[in-house]
Amino acid sequence: MRNSEPLQMNVMKRIRDDLNECLGTKLKVRANKGRKIVIENMAVLEETYPHVFVVRVETKASPSQRVSYSYADIITRTVELSHPETDEGLFDWLSS
């Protein structure tokens, strides 16, 4: 298991670096909440931290709700981020 730790850290660092380039950008967030519940919203990427990132979600119910996700959520595909205009995934490189 020890050998995979640097690889995981490199992947998480690359995800964080990619997100840092998108700060302030509007993104489509698709979050799998379990029990076949998937939530899709538009959000603005606000901040990145060493282990999590924060988005401001725009919904009809609450126009300004902050939600945080971990980089592991992206790796496990629990959360997917994409560009709203093109629907192109931000982390398609994880699949390859």
Backbone hydrogen bonds, N-H to C=O, Kabsch-Sander energy under -0.5 kcal/mol:
donor,donor_aa,acceptor,acceptor_aa,energy
4,S,1,M,-1.1
5,E,1,M,-0.7
5,E,2,R,-0.9
7,L,3,N,-0.6
8,Q,4,S,-2.5
9,M,5,E,-2.3
10,N,6,P,-2.2
11,V,7,L,-2.2
12,M,8,Q,-2.5
13,K,9,M,-2.4
14,R,10,N,-2.3
15,I,11,V,-2.4
16,R,12,M,-2.4
17,D,13,K,-2.7
18,D,14,R,-2.6
19,L,15,I,-2.4
20,N,16,R,-2.5
21,E,17,D,-1.2
22,C,19,L,-1.5
23,L,20,N,-0.9
24,G,45,L,-3.3
25,T,22,C,-2.5
27,L,43,A,-3.6
28,K,82,S,-3.0
29,V,27,L,-0.5
29,V,41,N,-3.3
30,R,80,E,-2.6
31,A,29,V,-0.5
31,A,39,I,-2.9
32,N,78,T,-3.2
33,K,31,A,-0.8
33,K,37,I,-3.0
34,G,37,I,-0.6
37,I,34,G,-1.9
38,V,36,K,-0.6
39,I,31,A,-2.9
41,N,29,V,-2.3
42,M,58,E,-0.7
43,A,27,L,-2.8
44,V,56,R,-2.0
45,L,25,T,-2.1
46,E,44,V,-0.5
46,E,54,V,-2.6
47,E,54,V,-1.5
49,Y,52,V,-3.1
53,F,69,Y,-2.7
54,V,47,E,-2.9
55,V,67,V,-2.8
56,R,44,V,-2.7
57,V,55,V,-0.7
57,V,65,Q,-3.5
58,E,42,M,-2.7
59,T,57,V,-0.7
59,T,62,S,-1.3
65,Q,57,V,-1.9
67,V,55,V,-2.8
69,Y,53,F,-2.3
71,Y,51,H,-1.3
73,D,70,S,-0.6
74,I,70,S,-0.8
75,I,71,Y,-2.0
76,T,72,A,-2.7
77,R,74,I,-0.9
78,T,73,D,-1.9
79,V,73,D,-1.9
80,E,30,R,-2.5
82,S,28,K,-1.9
83,H,88,E,-2.3
87,D,83,H,-2.4
90,L,81,L,-2.5
92,D,89,G,-0.7
94,L,91,F,-1.7
95,S,92,D,-1.3
96,S,92,D,-0.6
